[in-house]
Amino acid sequence: DEFRFRAKRGANLVVRGEARALIPYLADAVPGWFQMVVTVRDAKGREIAYDDDFRFDPDPALCFRVPEDGEYRLEIRDSIYRGREDFVYRIHVGELPFITSVFPLGGEEGASVTAEVRGWNLPVDRMPFDTSPGGSFVRKAGLRGKTGISNEARYAVDTLPETIEKETNPDSEHTITVPQIINGRIDKPGDVDVFRVDGKKGGEIVVEVIARRLRSPLDAVIHVADETGRV
């Protein structure tokens, strides 16, 4: 499918597709889904932008700065050029708001939590979370801009006390009491966050990272070591 549109130089255009989000699985398709690919070309047919997924979300999303005033062409197809009547999609195109990350990724039930939000064409850089009691553990929030509604960001709400990890120096350790939820961020290559916990012999301590479930791109690794450094 091809759609033509005009755009002005310098505009930050978002192209966001929904296919797997609408129909995650088709039992008689091989593979069992429609894998959408989007391409934007200029009037001369030159490729300006391309995407077939956003991080580990199988549906595409891209943002590109329009290089020149003029006409552009949006192409939508299946990754291996299949086609069926149930390969349906929705496509959002324009200077639309799109959230790429929020921090922290949640808050304590009943607490006032305002998260830092980053992305494309966002109307604000802070967003409140609904932490009212009685809701689900994983919740969703979005932003409404002048040109439309953003995608939804996921966050978690729990009953445990929470803290935010603070970077001081690369070798710093943070002493915490348990049970507790820590909101942290691996903010640069090679970053390692270290936390010290006092434990008692025979006690059972659970350490669980929640990241990909909330659409963070982090692929986490946990090491637990004693005072001598033995893992």
Buried (B, 14 or more C-beta within 10 A) or exposed (E): EEEEEEBEEEBBBBBBBBBBEEBEEBEEBEEEBBBBBBBBBBEEEEEBBBBBBBEEEBBBBBBBEBEEEEEBBBBBBBBEEEEEEEBEBEBBBBBBBBBBBBBBBBBBBEEEBEBEBEBBBBEEEEBEBEBEEEEEEEBEBBBEBEEBEBBEBBBBBBEEEBBEBEEEEEEEEBEBEBEEBBBBBBEEEEEEBEBEEEEEEEEEEEEEBBBEEBBBEBEEEEEEEEEEEEE
